[in-house]
Amino acid sequence: MIQRLLSKYIHKIKDKFPIISITGPRQSGKTTLAKMLFPEYTYINLENPDERLEVQEDIRGFLNHYALSGIIIDEAQNVPDLFSYLQTFVDEANDMGKIILSGSQNFLLMEKIAQSLAGRTGIVNLFPLSMEELKNTEYWKNNIFDFLYTGMYPALYDRSIAPNDYYPSYVQTYIERDVRSLRNIGDLNTFRRFLQLCAGRVGQILNYSSLANDLGIDHKTVKSWISVLEASYIIFLLNPHHKNFNKRVIKQPKLYFYDTGLAASLLRIRSREALFSFHLRGNLFENFIIAEYCKSVLHSGTQPDAFFFRDSTGNEVDLIIDKTPELIPVEIKSGETITHEFFKGLIRYQSLSNTSPEKCFLIYSGKKSGKRKHANVLSWNNLEKLKSVFP
């Protein structure tokens, strides 16, 4: 079984909160992780009609019978009344880490937690697998474009499902079960098209009006739908760094997917070879590296310190890691051969911010890491060193 990096943080906080809630995208391994970390706990799946009926008929009795010795409640949002009872139960029991909540419909689960269990729940986010988790396993791939095309959802590895079989079903399930439950989603076919258009904009400045025009809807609806994708951990937005070196720094965020395999599927990429020649190859590589960094930070229990820099004249650095008082600029290039052009954004940023080359990084798809005049060079398969250098 693949060891998840989030396990360490869950062990750290399980004695500090009466309830631990594991959230994250569908099929990221939340249930598997909960069962692995708490094998002695009773497991209840409220997606199962029989178990749901048992809980609904006597919630207090259910908690008194199971929760004192430890319980994992999956798809907890399916019994909304449960959360009010949990509030009273944990306050009276005053016992830590005995209740584990999980669910696929994260926005509904988090809404209930915010209403009834604020301050009583330690919330952790589990995302698809990371390269760091796959290293030294049988699933490691020596070609970065294998990872970009396949994606990082656990089922693709432990069940050997082909991406072309996995992602269409994933999208169908997501739209029909998660999106349909939201009141502000009307035409699901339009929403599916919206997903595809978002995939075509990975690594680009988010333009609500452009999306709205392409879909024939208003920009307020687009903003609402972007929020839906964020809440369900399909996409994340990378904000420009707030420190203004001049007044021309742009203010709009950039759009990324948590998983490039999903984005590639939405873009109708059907093979690794097709990805290699695809016009958005560089964007997907950039997306993959930034998502990997953000996952590593989130799995350690902290919020990403990731931004980007771009001014109105096009000067840009793909990733700014804010380790106040230090700023770590990172340029990301999908090519395997390093050229002087790769360093242009970093050189310009150094002149604006007085950042030394020793604090700058270039990540590329080649295999050799080392130091260059303008930056430290990291191969894609040494990405974990970026986190270890600046803990």
Secondary structure, DSSP 8 states (H G I E B T S, - for coil): ----THHHHHHHHTTT-SEEEEE-STTSSHHHHHHHH-TTSEEEETTSHHHHHHHHH-HHHHHHHHGGG-EEEETGGGSTTHHHHHHHHHHHH--SS-EEEE-S-HHHHHHHHHHH-TTTEEEEE--S--HHHHTTSTT--SSHHHHHHH---THHHHS---HHHHHHHHHHHIIIIIGGGSTT---HHHHHHHHHHHHTTTTEE--HHHHHHHHTS-HHHHHHHHHHHHHTTSEEEE-B-S--SSTTB----EEEES-HHHHHHHTT--SHHHHHT-TTHHHHHHHHHHHHHHHHHHTTTS---EEEEEBTTS-EEEEEEEETTEEEEEEEE--SS--GGGGHHHHHHHHHH---GGG-EEEESSS--EE-SSSEEEEGGGTHHHHHH--
